[in-house]
Amino acid sequence: MFAIPEQFSNATKANLESQFALMSSLTAKTFESMEKLVELNISTARSTLEESSNVARQLLSAKDPQEFFSVTASQAQPSAEKALSYSRQLATIATGTGAEFSKAAETQIVETNRKVIALVDEVSKNAPAGSETFVAAVKTVISNANAGYEQFSKTSKQAAEAIENNVNAAVSQFSATARKAAAPQTAAA
């Protein structure tokens, strides 16, 4: 009978170690994502500064208002495309990080469930007669919780895909609108 507290103690220790490993992994993934984000922002800021300087020189060297407005109009489409590119890269980083977090969480949940079921099976072997109903109820609760998590996970993935599709559609629509808006201005120049 003394084996049950020891089993719970070992299970608790293993669970804590597993959670620590998960947190370490998620922290590493967070730092990787932050590095990518900082790198993206620095490169975007650097290129924006260079391009702004070039456009400012062109605007300052304009000989008449028509040339000034022509230079201004010619920047609309490239600026919109750069903003879209930045948004796509940002979305890629966020999506990748979310996928890594989901994968790590799913792995952790599967492993924890496996350990809990093994512990329940082990404890039920030493359970007193007549406790079969209780053990079956515990297993049913665990099974229902797993089914609920799986449904939640599927729904979350579907929602993430829907958001990504909506963002891509909005980006495409914005890009098309920007091209249409820039076309008459470029033709007028």
C-alpha positions in Angstrom: 0.0 0.0 0.0 3.0 2.3 0.5 3.8 2.2 -3.2 0.9 4.5 -4.1 2.3 7.7 -2.5 5.7 6.9 -4.1 4.1 6.5 -7.5 2.3 9.9 -7.1 5.6 11.5 -6.0 7.5 10.0 -9.0 4.7 11.0 -11.4 4.7 14.6 -9.9 8.5 14.8 -10.3 8.3 13.6 -13.9 5.5 16.0 -14.7 7.4 19.0 -13.2 10.5 18.0 -15.2 8.4 17.7 -18.4 6.9 21.1 -17.7 10.3 22.7 -17.2 11.5 21.2 -20.4 8.4 22.6 -22.2 8.9 26.1 -20.7 12.6 26.0 -21.7 11.7 25.0 -25.2 9.0 27.7 -25.5 11.3 30.3 -24.1 13.9 29.4 -26.7 11.3 29.6 -29.5 10.2 33.0 -28.1 13.7 34.4 -28.3 14.2 33.0 -31.8 11.0 34.7 -32.9 12.0 38.0 -31.2 15.4 37.8 -33.0 13.6 37.4 -36.3 11.2 40.3 -35.5 14.1 42.6 -34.5 16.0 41.7 -37.6 13.0 42.3 -39.8 12.4 45.7 -38.1 16.0 46.8 -38.4 16.3 45.9 -42.1 12.9 47.5 -42.8 13.9 50.7 -41.0 17.3 50.8 -42.8 15.8 50.4 -46.2 13.0 52.9 -45.4 15.5 55.4 -44.4 17.6 55.0 -47.5 14.5 55.1 -49.8 13.2 58.2 -48.0 16.5 60.0 -48.4 16.4 59.2 -52.2 12.9 60.4 -52.6 13.6 63.5 -50.6 16.5 64.3 -52.9 14.3 63.7 -56.0 11.6 66.0 -54.5 14.0 68.7 -53.7 15.5 68.6 -57.2 12.1 68.8 -58.9 12.0 71.7 -61.3 8.3 72.3 -61.3 5.1 71.2 -59.4 4.2 68.7 -62.1 7.6 66.9 -61.6 7.1 67.1 -57.8 3.7 65.4 -58.0 5.0 62.9 -60.5 7.7 61.8 -58.1 5.2 61.7 -55.2 2.8 59.6 -57.3 5.5 57.2 -58.4 6.1 56.3 -54.8 2.6 55.1 -54.0 2.7 51.6 -55.4 6.3 50.7 -54.2 5.4 52.0 -50.7 2.3 49.9 -50.6 4.1 46.8 -51.9 6.8 47.3 -49.2 4.2 47.6 -46.5 2.5 44.4 -47.8 5.9 42.6 -47.8 6.6 43.7 -44.3 3.1 42.5 -43.2 3.6 39.1 -44.9 7.0 38.6 -43.2 5.5 39.6 -39.9 2.6 37.2 -40.4 5.1 34.4 -41.3 7.0 34.9 -38.1 3.8 35.0 -36.0 2.4 31.9 -37.8 5.6 30.0 -37.4 5.9 30.8 -33.7 2.2 29.9 -33.1 2.7 26.6 -34.9 5.8 25.8 -32.8 3.9 26.7 -29.6 1.0 24.5 -30.6 3.2 21.6 -31.5 5.0 21.8 -28.2 1.8 22.1 -26.2 0.3 19.1 -28.1 3.4 17.0 -27.4 3.3 18.0 -23.7 -0.4 17.2 -23.4 -0.1 13.8 -25.1 2.9 12.9 -22.9 1.1 14.1 -19.7 -2.0 12.1 -20.7 0.0 9.0 -21.3 1.6 9.3 -17.9 -1.6 10.0 -16.1 -3.3 7.0 -17.8 -0.3 4.8 -16.9 -0.4 6.0 -13.3 -4.2 5.4 -13.1 -3.6 1.9 -14.5 -0.8 1.2 -12.0 -2.8 2.6 -9.0 -5.9 0.6 -10.1 -4.0 -2.6 -9.9 -3.5 -2.0 -6.2 -7.0 -0.5 -5.6 -9.3 -2.3 -3.2 -12.1 -4.5 -4.5 -15.2 -2.5 -5.6 -13.3 0.5 -6.8 -13.5 -0.5 -10.4 -16.4 1.9 -11.0 -14.3 4.8 -9.7 -11.3 3.8 -11.8 -13.5 3.6 -14.9 -15.0 7.0 -14.1 -11.5 8.5 -13.8 -10.5 7.0 -17.2 -13.7 8.3 -18.7 -13.0 11.8 -17.4 -9.5 11.7 -18.9 -10.8 10.4 -22.2 -13.5 13.1 -22.3 -10.9 15.8 -21.5 -8.7 14.5 -24.3 -11.6 14.6 -26.7 -12.4 18.1 -25.7 -8.8 19.2 -26.1 -8.6 17.6 -29.6 -11.8 19.4 -30.6 -10.5 22.7 -29.2 -7.2 22.1 -31.1 -8.9 21.4 -34.4 -11.1 24.5 -34.0 -8.1 26.6 -33.1 -6.3 25.4 -36.2 -9.3 26.1 -38.4 -9.6 29.6 -36.9 -5.9 30.3 -37.5 -6.3 29.1 -41.1 -9.3 31.3 -41.6 -7.5 34.3 -40.2 -4.5 33.7 -42.4 -6.8 33.3 -45.5 -8.6 36.5 -44.6 -5.3 38.4 -44.2 -4.0 37.0 -47.5 -7.3 38.1 -49.2 -7.1 41.6 -47.6 -3.4 41.9 -48.7 -4.3 40.9 -52.2 -7.2 43.3 -52.4 -5.1 46.1 -51.0 -2.3 45.3 -53.4 -4.7 45.4 -56.4 -6.2 48.6 -55.2 -2.8 50.2 -54.7 -1.8 49.2 -58.3 -5.0 50.6 -59.7 -4.5 53.8 -57.8 -0.9 54.2 -58.8 -1.6 53.3 -62.5 -3.5 56.5 -63.4 -1.0 58.7 -61.5 2.0 57.0 -63.3 0.2 57.4 -66.6 -0.5 61.0 -66.0 3.2 61.6 -65.3 
